[in-house]
Amino acid sequence: MRLSRYFLPVLKETPSEAQIVSHRLMLRAGMIKQQAAGIYSWLPLGFKVLRNIEKIVHEEQQRAGHIPMLMPTLQSADLWRESGRYDAYGPEMLRIRDRHDRDMLYGPTNEEMITDIFRSHVNSYKNLPLTLYHIQWKFRDEVRPRFGVMRGREFLMKDGYNFDLTKEDALHAYNRHLVSYVRTYERMGLQAIPMRADSGPIGGDDTHEFLVLAETGESEVFYDSAVTDIRLGDRAINYDSVEECRAVMEEFTSLYARTDETHDAAIFEQIPEERRRVARGIEVGQIFYFGTKYSEPMGATVQGPDGKPVPVHMGSHGIGVSRLLGAIIEASHDDKGIIWPEGVTPFHVGIVNLKQGDAEADAACDALYDSFGALGLEVLYDDTTERAGGKFASMDLIGLPWRITVGPRGLKNGVVELTCRRTGESEELPPEQAVEKVAAIYRAHGIGRV
Ligand code: P5A
């Protein structure tokens, strides 16, 4: 993409309404625009990152065997009356009446709707296990929407629902989700720690929240510092294996890590003092096992092996897709701006032309642009006539991991400058080598053409 043809409304001033760094940077980098309290437009740069996050979520869900679909945002109140949650949900639910006076609502979550789909089409245990998911907008009329996309009213969620014959099978689904979520976050450059939590309006006893540690996080968390040493890395997981998923789940959850809702001071104090941590975290996901809470009242039964109808065991699993942008920025920025992890960056590399209009510099930039394109990598090419300082400041603000600076002086010696956004380190090298180096880094992340 050539910057001169793009829509990137970067702000010079720091917006005063934004209290935390991710919100400030998203506004300044021209990623979002507020349309009403907690409701945002996703401008092109923000939309690109949102789509990248969705792509990782889809890939990891499908790797775990979960099936994508799409449910509507608007739901009929009658479904929620069946589960008893229409009244229980309270003022966070946005209630709407259509022209025929029918009660509708903008879905805050989809347990009822998916249970309705299931009961309409599945009758036998032979069709289990089944996990369906979608990525769809939700609405929760939060009392205090704040921190930009972090606590929105309209927000994008991946929500998945498992249907199983027995509690044991449903717990496998729970463990499978826990493991696949860890992998999903790691691919975004995040460490999200599964912590024992409270189930709130979704219900059930077994639930973990995934927390990214950050001073600006809304949740207070208590944990054994040794949990932060555990990583999945590129270990292959057989998601069909009950034992393997359970073992990995236990590896990630055996040490003390809880939100304030489930914190137990007596147990916490048994951890060696130097490993006890009280900190703050951003909740980027939550998984639940709630058994037959919805299947029983809504009549979602299957015929079991003995021919008798039994209500299915269910769980639900959510990832805060739009919130993740905020979480990633909170975890990865400096005083100049955002530092995107390779896995989610809106463009893979930025090119800064120091002398736009100089035939040689323009030609070198065009050649670099084409080389990256041929390798399946996306470039943001600053081909404007702004001065160099302004170009660098914008590139640093929007946070592309790699930048190539092209100018007549370097070209005379056959070199361009390659700069790493994270370390700030630069090196001069011939253009082809710069391309090869950047391509190799992305290849290691599974990005670009081989
Ligand atoms: C699980 C999926 C559920 O709703 N039902 C379907 C279950 N869980 S949850 O924890 O309430 O939400 C899942 C994730 O959505 C994000 N989230 C939000 N993001 C932005 N703004 C909000 N107001 C908001 N509320 C929830 C969180 O990341 C949460 O973990």
Residues whose N, C-alpha, C, O or C-beta is under 5 A from the ligand:
A	BS01	P5A	P108 T109 N110 V149 M150 R151 G152 R153 F155 M157 K158 D159 G160 I202 E283 V284 G285 Q286 S316 H317 G318 I319 G320 R323
